[in-house]
Amino acid sequence: MSIYLERLNRVREELQSLGAEAALITSPLSVAYLTGFMCDPHERFLGLLLQDNKAVLFLPSLEKEKAESELGSTDTLIQEIVGIQDTDNPYTKVKQNSRAAVRCIAVEKEYIKLSQAEQLSSVFENSTLVNVGGFISKLRNRKSADEILKIKAAAELVEEVLAEGLKKVKADITEIELVAELEYIMKKKGADAPAFDTMVLAGANSALPHGVPGKTQVKQGEFLLFDLGVFKDGYCSDITRTFVIGEPSTKLEHMYDTVLAAEEAAIRAVQIGRPLAEVDRAARDIIEGAGYGQYFTHRIGHGLGMEVHEYPSVHGANEEVMEAGAVFTIEPGIYVPGVGGVRIEDDIHVTDYGAEVLTSFPKTLTRLDI
């Protein structure tokens, strides 16, 4: 049995538990996870209809040939591929290809728009909608061995990009110029795309956790923060490293050492069956103990896989337990306005033996000479 058929069957089992006769999956990433076929429909309709042992894929007509080429030999997986013209009502097409009596339809509540839900309900009169999105997110949380290998490959690639990108740091170069260099290197080395908007923040800008790179130049004695990732073969990596230009002050060194100690404590807290909240608490206790609690303003991490931010959210109030196969980031930070910020981020795989750190770029405070 293929991994995709196994996933589809797991969703079918969940439909029985929900009392749903059908599921309409409309998130492109969920469709890809369940079928192996990736399609970005943009504003057009994409949907996977599951009923009994039948799966029907609906997609823009301009994507049908690609789908038939990629899925044509997997008739046990997808029984029919239906092209949707721009003039079609996609929900009418779905109804035409569904079983006559559908009283309950499972959808991804976190993804479907209100207008789409209303159209679906108008076509399937007197039907109710239930949520299967959370179940699919939890399926995706436990990565297969093949998925772990793909995330590892993306992590190795982004580290190569960072190593080469650091060679571009020179006097008076701007944040946005370094972003351009990094994203060029990504493509040159075979990344499908950046996993997210690459972030390079210099000096006081590094105190902005989600700052936007601009024309600020690198300067002696200041932090230079890099947050980047690549999307490769369907999976993402995400890494942050903070450097200093020239010699750091005692304060900058203390900030950096505190964040590094916090990250190491959080990694040690990773253990199957323990609450995710403990990972956050382990890091936060270190940062608060050093007097920087008010400057650590975000959660410790987020799930990582097909998306750069996915289930679970790793924060101090999440008492869900860690599961084998889960992958998430650990990224504590200290952000002092007017001074600068430090963040150190690694990608973590939860194993029977604790944390496997998938990113290995050096974390000691590195001085860049320009």
DRENDO-1510 file (C-alpha; in Angstrom, 1 decimal, always signed):
<recs>
REC; n; res; u; v; w
REC; 1; MET; +0.0; +0.0; +0.0 .
REC; 2; SER; +1.4; +3.4; -0.9 .
REC; 3; ILE; +1.9; +6.0; +1.7 .
REC; 4; TYR; -0.8; +8.2; +0.0 .
REC; 5; LEU; -3.4; +5.4; +0.0 .
REC; 6; GLU; -2.7; +4.8; +3.7 .
REC; 7; ARG; -3.2; +8.5; +4.4 .
REC; 8; LEU; -6.5; +8.6; +2.4 .
REC; 9; ASN; -7.7; +5.5; +4.3 .
REC; 10; ARG; -6.9; +7.2; +7.7 .
REC; 11; VAL; -9.0; +10.2; +6.6 .
REC; 12; ARG; -11.8; +7.8; +5.6 .
REC; 13; GLU; -11.7; +6.2; +9.0 .
REC; 14; GLU; -12.0; +9.6; +10.6 .
REC; 15; LEU; -15.1; +10.4; +8.4 .
REC; 16; GLN; -16.8; +7.4; +10.0 .
REC; 17; SER; -16.0; +8.7; +13.4 .
REC; 18; LEU; -17.4; +12.1; +12.4 .
REC; 19; GLY; -20.5; +10.7; +10.9 .
REC; 20; ALA; -19.7; +12.3; +7.5 .
REC; 21; GLU; -20.6; +10.7; +4.2 .
REC; 22; ALA; -18.0; +12.8; +2.3 .
REC; 23; ALA; -15.0; +15.0; +2.7 .
REC; 24; LEU; -14.0; +17.9; +0.5 .
REC; 25; ILE; -10.4; +18.8; +1.0 .
REC; 26; THR; -9.5; +22.2; -0.5 .
REC; 27; SER; -6.1; +23.1; +1.0 .
REC; 28; PRO; -3.5; +22.6; -1.7 .
REC; 29; LEU; -1.0; +21.3; +0.8 .
REC; 30; SER; -3.5; +18.8; +2.3 .
REC; 31; VAL; -4.3; +17.6; -1.3 .
REC; 32; ALA; -0.6; +17.2; -1.9 .
REC; 33; TYR; -0.1; +15.4; +1.4 .
REC; 34; LEU; -2.9; +12.9; +0.6 .
REC; 35; THR; -2.2; +12.3; -3.1 .
REC; 36; GLY; +1.4; +13.4; -3.8 .
REC; 37; PHE; +0.1; +15.9; -6.4 .
REC; 38; MET; +1.0; +19.6; -5.8 .
REC; 39; CYS; -1.0; +22.3; -7.5 .
REC; 40; ASP; -1.3; +26.0; -6.7 .
REC; 41; PRO; -4.7; +26.9; -8.1 .
REC; 42; HIS; -4.3; +30.6; -7.3 .
REC; 43; GLU; -7.8; +32.0; -7.1 .
REC; 44; ARG; -9.3; +29.0; -8.9 .
REC; 45; PHE; -10.9; +25.9; -7.3 .
REC; 46; LEU; -9.0; +22.8; -6.1 .
REC; 47; GLY; -10.7; +20.1; -4.2 .
REC; 48; LEU; -10.4; +16.4; -3.3 .
REC; 49; LEU; -13.7; +14.7; -2.8 .
REC; 50; LEU; -13.6; +11.5; -0.7 .
REC; 51; GLN; -16.6; +9.2; -0.5 .
REC; 52; ASP; -16.5; +5.5; +0.4 .
REC; 53; ASN; -13.6; +4.1; -1.6 .
REC; 54; LYS; -13.8; +6.7; -4.3 .
REC; 55; ALA; -11.5; +9.8; -4.6 .
REC; 56; VAL; -12.2; +12.5; -7.2 .
REC; 57; LEU; -9.8; +15.4; -7.8 .
REC; 58; PHE; -11.2; +18.7; -9.0 .
REC; 59; LEU; -8.7; +21.2; -10.4 .
REC; 60; PRO; -8.4; +24.0; -13.0 .
REC; 61; SER; -8.7; +22.6; -16.5 .
REC; 62; LEU; -5.3; +24.1; -17.3 .
REC; 63; GLU; -3.8; +21.8; -14.7 .
REC; 64; LYS; -5.6; +18.6; -15.8 .
REC; 65; GLU; -2.9; +17.3; -18.2 .
REC; 66; LYS; -0.3; +17.7; -15.5 .
REC; 67; ALA; -2.4; +15.8; -13.0 .
REC; 68; GLU; -3.2; +13.0; -15.4 .
REC; 69; SER; +0.5; +12.7; -16.2 .
REC; 70; GLU; +1.5; +12.5; -12.5 .
REC; 71; LEU; -1.5; +10.5; -11.2 .
REC; 72; GLY; -2.4; +8.4; -14.3 .
REC; 73; SER; -0.7; +5.3; -13.1 .
REC; 74; THR; -2.3; +5.5; -9.6 .
REC; 75; ASP; -5.9; +4.6; -10.4 .
REC; 76; THR; -6.2; +2.9; -7.0 .
REC; 77; LEU; -5.6; +6.3; -5.5 .
REC; 78; ILE; -7.6; +8.8; -7.6 .
REC; 79; GLN; -10.5; +7.3; -9.6 .
REC; 80; GLU; -11.4; +10.4; -11.5 .
REC; 81; ILE; -9.8; +13.8; -12.4 .
REC; 82; VAL; -12.3; +16.6; -13.2 .
REC; 83; GLY; -11.2; +19.8; -14.9 .
REC; 84; ILE; -13.0; +23.0; -13.8 .
REC; 85; GLN; -13.5; +25.7; -16.4 .
REC; 86; ASP; -13.5; +29.3; -15.4 .
REC; 87; THR; -17.1; +29.5; -16.3 .
REC; 88; ASP; -18.1; +26.5; -14.2 .
REC; 89; ASN; -19.6; +26.5; -10.7 .
REC; 90; PRO; -17.1; +24.1; -9.0 .
REC; 91; TYR; -19.5; +23.1; -6.3 .
REC; 92; THR; -22.1; +22.0; -8.9 .
REC; 93; LYS; -19.4; +19.9; -10.4 .
REC; 94; VAL; -18.6; +18.4; -7.0 .
REC; 95; LYS; -22.3; +17.6; -6.5 .
REC; 96; GLN; -22.5; +15.9; -9.9 .
REC; 97; ASN; -19.7; +13.6; -9.0 .
REC; 98; SER; -20.9; +12.8; -5.5 .
REC; 99; ARG; -23.3; +10.2; -4.0 .
REC; 100; ALA; -26.9; +11.2; -4.1 .
REC; 101; ALA; -27.6; +11.6; -0.4 .
REC; 102; VAL; -25.0; +13.6; +1.5 .
REC; 103; ARG; -26.1; +14.8; +4.8 .
REC; 104; CYS; -22.8; +15.6; +6.4 .
REC; 105; ILE; -19.6; +16.9; +4.7 .
REC; 106; ALA; -16.2; +17.1; +6.4 .
REC; 107; VAL; -14.1; +20.2; +5.4 .
REC; 108; GLU; -11.0; +21.9; +6.7 .
REC; 109; LYS; -12.5; +24.6; +9.0 .
REC; 110; GLU; -9.2; +26.4; +9.3 .
REC; 111; TYR; -8.9; +26.8; +5.5 .
REC; 112; ILE; -12.3; +27.0; +3.9 .
REC; 113; LYS; -13.7; +30.5; +3.5 .
REC; 114; LEU; -17.2; +31.5; +4.7 .
REC; 115; SER; -18.2; +32.2; +1.1 .
REC; 116; GLN; -17.1; +28.8; +0.0 .
REC; 117; ALA; -18.9; +27.1; +2.9 .
REC; 118; GLU; -22.0; +28.9; +1.9 .
REC; 119; GLN; -21.7; +27.8; -1.7 .
REC; 120; LEU; -21.1; +24.2; -0.6 .
REC; 121; SER; -24.2; +24.3; +1.7 .
REC; 122; SER; -26.4; +25.8; -1.1 .
REC; 123; VAL; -25.5; +22.9; -3.5 .
REC; 124; PHE; -25.8; +20.2; -0.8 .
REC; 125; GLU; -29.1; +21.3; +0.6 .
REC; 126; ASN; -29.9; +20.4; +4.2 .
REC; 127; SER; -26.3; +19.1; +4.8 .
REC; 128; THR; -24.1; +20.0; +7.8 .
REC; 129; LEU; -20.4; +20.7; +7.8 .
REC; 130; VAL; -17.9; +19.2; +10.2 .
REC; 131; ASN; -14.2; +19.8; +10.6 .
REC; 132; VAL; -11.6; +17.3; +9.5 .
REC; 133; GLY; -8.8; +19.8; +9.2 .
REC; 134; GLY; -7.5; +19.3; +12.7 .
REC; 135; PHE; -7.2; +15.5; +12.1 .
REC; 136; ILE; -5.2; +16.1; +8.9 .
REC; 137; SER; -2.9; +18.5; +10.7 .
REC; 138; LYS; -2.2; +15.9; +13.4 .
REC; 139; LEU; -1.6; +13.3; +10.7 .
REC; 140; ARG; +1.0; +15.7; +9.1 .
REC; 141; ASN; +2.6; +16.2; +12.5 .
REC; 142; ARG; +4.0; +12.7; +12.7 .
REC; 143; LYS; +6.5; +12.7; +9.8 .
REC; 144; SER; +7.5; +9.5; +8.0 .
REC; 145; ALA; +11.1; +8.6; +7.6 .
REC; 146; ASP; +11.0; +9.9; +4.0 .
REC; 147; GLU; +9.6; +13.2; +5.2 .
REC; 148; ILE; +12.4; +13.5; +7.8 .
REC; 149; LEU; +15.0; +12.9; +5.0 .
REC; 150; LYS; +13.5; +15.7; +2.9 .
REC; 151; ILE; +13.5; +18.1; +5.8 .
REC; 152; LYS; +17.1; +17.2; +6.6 .
REC; 153; ALA; +18.0; +17.8; +2.9 .
REC; 154; ALA; +16.3; +21.2; +3.1 .
REC; 155; ALA; +18.2; +22.0; +6.3 .
REC; 156; GLU; +21.5; +21.0; +4.8 .
REC; 157; LEU; +20.8; +23.2; +1.8 .
REC; 158; VAL; +19.9; +26.3; +3.8 .
REC; 159; GLU; +23.1; +25.9; +5.8 .
REC; 160; GLU; +25.1; +25.8; +2.6 .
REC; 161; VAL; +23.3; +29.0; +1.5 .
REC; 162; LEU; +24.1; +30.7; +4.8 .
REC; 163; ALA; +27.7; +29.8; +4.7 .
REC; 164; GLU; +28.2; +31.2; +1.2 .
REC; 165; GLY; +26.0; +34.2; +2.0 .
REC; 166; LEU; +28.3; +35.2; +5.0 .
REC; 167; LYS; +31.1; +35.7; +2.5 .
REC; 168; LYS; +29.1; +38.5; +0.9 .
REC; 169; VAL; +29.1; +40.6; +4.1 .
REC; 170; LYS; +31.2; +43.7; +3.6 .
REC; 171; ALA; +31.4; +47.3; +4.8 .
REC; 172; ASP; +28.3; +49.3; +3.9 .
REC; 173; ILE; +26.3; +46.5; +2.4 .
REC; 174; THR; +22.6; +46.8; +3.2 .
REC; 175; GLU; +20.2; +44.3; +4.6 .
REC; 176; ILE; +18.2; +44.1; +1.3 .
REC; 177; GLU; +21.4; +43.5; -0.7 .
REC; 178; LEU; +22.3; +40.6; +1.5 .
REC; 179; VAL; +18.7; +39.2; +1.1 .
REC; 180; ALA; +19.2; +39.4; -2.7 .
REC; 181; GLU; +22.5; +37.6; -2.5 .
REC; 182; LEU; +21.1; +34.8; -0.3 .
REC; 183; GLU; +18.0; +34.2; -2.5 .
REC; 184; TYR; +20.2; +34.1; -5.6 .
REC; 185; ILE; +22.4; +31.5; -3.8 .
REC; 186; MET; +19.3; +29.5; -2.9 .
REC; 187; LYS; +18.2; +29.1; -6.5 .
REC; 188; LYS; +21.7; +28.5; -7.7 .
REC; 189; LYS; +22.1; +25.6; -5.3 .
REC; 190; GLY; +18.8; +24.0; -6.3 .
REC; 191; ALA; +16.1; +25.3; -3.9 .
REC; 192; ASP; +12.7; +25.4; -5.3 .
REC; 193; ALA; +12.0; +28.7; -3.5 .
REC; 194; PRO; +12.7; +30.5; -0.3 .
REC; 195; ALA; +10.5; +28.9; +2.4 .
REC; 196; PHE; +9.5; +32.4; +3.5 .
REC; 197; ASP; +10.7; +36.0; +3.0 .
REC; 198; THR; +14.3; +35.9; +3.8 .
REC; 199; MET; +15.2; +38.2; +6.8 .
REC; 200; VAL; +18.5; +40.0; +7.3 .
REC; 201; LEU; +18.4; +42.7; +10.1 .
REC; 202; ALA; +21.3; +44.9; +11.1 .
REC; 203; GLY; +22.0; +46.8; +14.3 .
REC; 204; ALA; +18.9; +48.1; +16.1 .
REC; 205; ASN; +16.7; +46.5; +13.5 .
REC; 206; SER; +17.6; +43.0; +14.8 .
REC; 207; ALA; +15.5; +43.9; +17.8 .
REC; 208; LEU; +12.4; +43.6; +15.6 .
REC; 209; PRO; +11.4; +39.9; +15.6 .
REC; 210; HIS; +9.6; +40.2; +12.3 .
REC; 211; GLY; +11.5; +43.2; +10.9 .
REC; 212; VAL; +11.5; +44.0; +7.2 .
REC; 213; PRO; +15.0; +44.2; +5.5 .
REC; 214; GLY; +15.7; +47.6; +4.0 .
REC; 215; LYS; +18.6; +49.9; +3.3 .
REC; 216; THR; +20.2; +49.8; +6.7 .
REC; 217; GLN; +23.9; +49.1; +6.4 .
REC; 218; VAL; +26.0; +46.8; +8.6 .
REC; 219; LYS; +28.2; +48.5; +11.1 .
REC; 220; GLN; +31.0; +47.7; +13.5 .
REC; 221; GLY; +30.0; +46.5; +17.0 .
REC; 222; GLU; +26.4; +45.6; +16.0 .
REC; 223; PHE; +24.4; +42.4; +15.6 .
REC; 224; LEU; +23.6; +41.0; +12.2 .
REC; 225; LEU; +20.7; +38.6; +12.2 .
REC; 226; PHE; +19.9; +36.1; +9.5 .
REC; 227; ASP; +16.5; +34.2; +9.4 .
REC; 228; LEU; +16.1; +32.1; +6.3 .
REC; 229; GLY; +14.8; +28.8; +4.9 .
REC; 230; VAL; +14.4; +26.9; +1.7 .
REC; 231; PHE; +11.5; +25.0; +0.2 .
REC; 232; LYS; +12.8; +21.8; -1.5 .
REC; 233; ASP; +11.0; +18.7; -2.8 .
REC; 234; GLY; +7.8; +19.7; -0.9 .
REC; 235; TYR; +9.4; +20.4; +2.5 .
REC; 236; CYS; +10.8; +23.4; +4.3 .
REC; 237; SER; +13.8; +24.3; +6.5 .
REC; 238; ASP; +14.0; +27.3; +8.9 .
REC; 239; ILE; +17.2; +28.6; +10.6 .
REC; 240; THR; +18.2; +31.7; +12.4 .
REC; 241; ARG; +21.7; +32.7; +13.4 .
REC; 242; THR; +22.9; +36.0; +14.8 .
REC; 243; PHE; +26.5; +37.4; +14.3 .
REC; 244; VAL; +28.3; +40.4; +15.4 .
REC; 245; ILE; +30.3; +42.8; +13.2 .
REC; 246; GLY; +33.8; +43.2; +14.7 .
REC; 247; GLU; +34.1; +43.2; +18.5 .
REC; 248; PRO; +30.9; +42.9; +20.6 .
REC; 249; SER; +30.3; +44.9; +23.8 .
REC; 250; THR; +29.9; +43.0; +27.1 .
REC; 251; LYS; +26.1; +43.6; +26.9 .
REC; 252; LEU; +25.8; +42.0; +23.4 .
REC; 253; GLU; +27.9; +39.0; +24.5 .
REC; 254; HIS; +25.7; +38.6; +27.6 .
REC; 255; MET; +22.5; +38.7; +25.5 .
REC; 256; TYR; +23.9; +36.2; +23.1 .
REC; 257; ASP; +25.1; +33.8; +25.8 .
REC; 258; THR; +21.7; +33.9; +27.5 .
REC; 259; VAL; +19.8; +33.1; +24.3 .
REC; 260; LEU; +22.2; +30.2; +23.5 .
REC; 261; ALA; +21.8; +28.8; +27.0 .
REC; 262; ALA; +18.0; +29.1; +26.7 .
REC; 263; GLU; +18.0; +27.3; +23.4 .
REC; 264; GLU; +20.1; +24.5; +24.8 .
REC; 265; ALA; +17.8; +24.1; +27.7 .
REC; 266; ALA; +14.8; +24.0; +25.4 .
REC; 267; ILE; +16.4; +21.3; +23.3 .
REC; 268; ARG; +17.1; +19.2; +26.4 .
REC; 269; ALA; +13.4; +19.5; +27.3 .
REC; 270; VAL; +12.3; +17.7; +24.2 .
REC; 271; GLN; +10.9; +14.3; +25.2 .
REC; 272; ILE; +8.1; +12.1; +23.9 .
REC; 273; GLY; +5.0; +12.3; +26.1 .
REC; 274; ARG; +6.0; +15.5; +27.8 .
REC; 275; PRO; +3.9; +18.7; +27.2 .
REC; 276; LEU; +5.1; +21.1; +24.5 .
REC; 277; ALA; +4.7; +23.8; +27.1 .
REC; 278; GLU; +7.8; +22.5; +28.9 .
REC; 279; VAL; +10.0; +23.3; +25.9 .
REC; 280; ASP; +8.9; +27.0; +26.1 .
REC; 281; ARG; +9.2; +27.1; +29.9 .
REC; 282; ALA; +12.7; +25.7; +29.8 .
REC; 283; ALA; +14.0; +28.5; +27.6 .
REC; 284; ARG; +11.9; +31.3; +29.2 .
REC; 285; ASP; +13.1; +30.4; +32.7 .
REC; 286; ILE; +16.7; +31.0; +31.5 .
REC; 287; ILE; +15.9; +34.3; +29.9 .
REC; 288; GLU; +13.8; +35.6; +32.8 .
REC; 289; GLY; +16.6; +34.5; +35.2 .
REC; 290; ALA; +19.1; +36.7; +33.3 .
REC; 291; GLY; +16.8; +39.7; +33.5 .
REC; 292; TYR; +15.6; +39.7; +29.9 .
REC; 293; GLY; +12.1; +38.3; +30.4 .
REC; 294; GLN; +10.3; +41.3; +29.0 .
REC; 295; TYR; +12.4; +41.2; +25.9 .
REC; 296; PHE; +11.4; +37.6; +24.9 .
REC; 297; THR; +8.1; +38.4; +23.2 .
REC; 298; HIS; +7.1; +35.3; +21.3 .
REC; 299; ARG; +6.5; +31.6; +21.6 .
REC; 300; ILE; +9.5; +29.2; +21.5 .
REC; 301; GLY; +8.7; +27.6; +18.2 .
REC; 302; HIS; +6.3; +26.2; +15.6 .
REC; 303; GLY; +5.7; +23.1; +13.6 .
REC; 304; LEU; +7.7; +22.6; +10.4 .
REC; 305; GLY; +7.2; +20.4; +7.3 .
REC; 306; MET; +5.3; +21.1; +4.1 .
REC; 307; GLU; +4.7; +24.6; +5.5 .
REC; 308; VAL; +7.2; +26.7; +7.4 .
REC; 309; HIS; +4.6; +27.4; +10.1 .
REC; 310; GLU; +2.3; +24.5; +10.8 .
REC; 311; TYR; +0.8; +22.5; +13.7 .
REC; 312; PRO; +1.8; +22.4; +16.5 .
REC; 313; SER; +2.3; +25.8; +18.0 .
REC; 314; VAL; +5.0; +25.4; +20.7 .
REC; 315; HIS; +4.2; +27.9; +23.5 .
REC; 316; GLY; +3.9; +28.0; +27.3 .
REC; 317; ALA; +0.1; +27.2; +27.4 .
REC; 318; ASN; +0.2; +24.2; +25.0 .
REC; 319; GLU; -0.2; +21.1; +27.1 .
REC; 320; GLU; -0.4; +18.8; +24.2 .
REC; 321; VAL; +2.3; +16.1; +24.4 .
REC; 322; MET; +5.2; +15.7; +22.1 .
REC; 323; GLU; +4.9; +12.8; +19.6 .
REC; 324; ALA; +7.6; +10.7; +17.9 .
REC; 325; GLY; +8.1; +12.0; +14.3 .
REC; 326; ALA; +7.1; +15.6; +15.1 .
REC; 327; VAL; +9.3; +18.4; +13.7 .
REC; 328; PHE; +9.3; +21.9; +15.1 .
REC; 329; THR; +11.6; +24.8; +15.6 .
REC; 330; ILE; +13.2; +26.0; +18.8 .
REC; 331; GLU; +14.0; +29.7; +18.5 .
REC; 332; PRO; +14.4; +31.8; +21.7 .
REC; 333; GLY; +15.2; +35.4; +21.3 .
REC; 334; ILE; +16.0; +38.6; +23.2 .
REC; 335; TYR; +15.1; +41.9; +21.6 .
REC; 336; VAL; +16.2; +45.1; +23.3 .
REC; 337; PRO; +14.9; +48.3; +21.5 .
REC; 338; GLY; +17.6; +50.6; +20.4 .
REC; 339; VAL; +20.3; +48.0; +21.1 .
REC; 340; GLY; +19.6; +45.0; +18.9 .
REC; 341; GLY; +18.3; +41.4; +19.1 .
REC; 342; VAL; +19.5; +37.9; +19.2 .
REC; 343; ARG; +17.7; +34.8; +18.0 .
REC; 344; ILE; +19.0; +31.3; +17.5 .
REC; 345; GLU; +16.8; +28.8; +15.7 .
REC; 346; ASP; +17.1; +25.2; +15.0 .
REC; 347; ASP; +14.9; +22.5; +13.5 .
REC; 348; ILE; +14.1; +19.7; +15.9 .
REC; 349; HIS; +12.9; +16.1; +15.2 .
REC; 350; VAL; +11.3; +14.4; +18.2 .
REC; 351; THR; +12.7; +10.8; +18.6 .
REC; 352; ASP; +12.5; +8.0; +21.1 .
REC; 353; TYR; +15.8; +9.4; +22.5 .
REC; 354; GLY; +14.8; +13.0; +22.7 .
REC; 355; ALA; +15.7; +15.8; +20.2 .
REC; 356; GLU; +17.5; +15.2; +17.0 .
REC; 357; VAL; +18.7; +18.6; +15.9 .
REC; 358; LEU; +18.4; +18.7; +12.1 .
REC; 359; THR; +20.3; +22.0; +11.7 .
REC; 360; SER; +24.0; +22.0; +12.6 .
REC; 361; PHE; +25.4; +25.5; +11.7 .
REC; 362; PRO; +27.8; +26.6; +14.5 .
REC; 363; LYS; +26.1; +28.6; +17.3 .
REC; 364; THR; +29.1; +30.1; +19.1 .
REC; 365; LEU; +29.1; +33.9; +18.7 .
REC; 366; THR; +30.9; +34.5; +15.5 .
REC; 367; ARG; +32.6; +37.8; +14.7 .
REC; 368; LEU; +32.5; +39.0; +11.1 .
REC; 369; ASP; +35.3; +41.2; +10.1 .
REC; 370; ILE; +34.5; +43.8; +7.4 .
</recs>
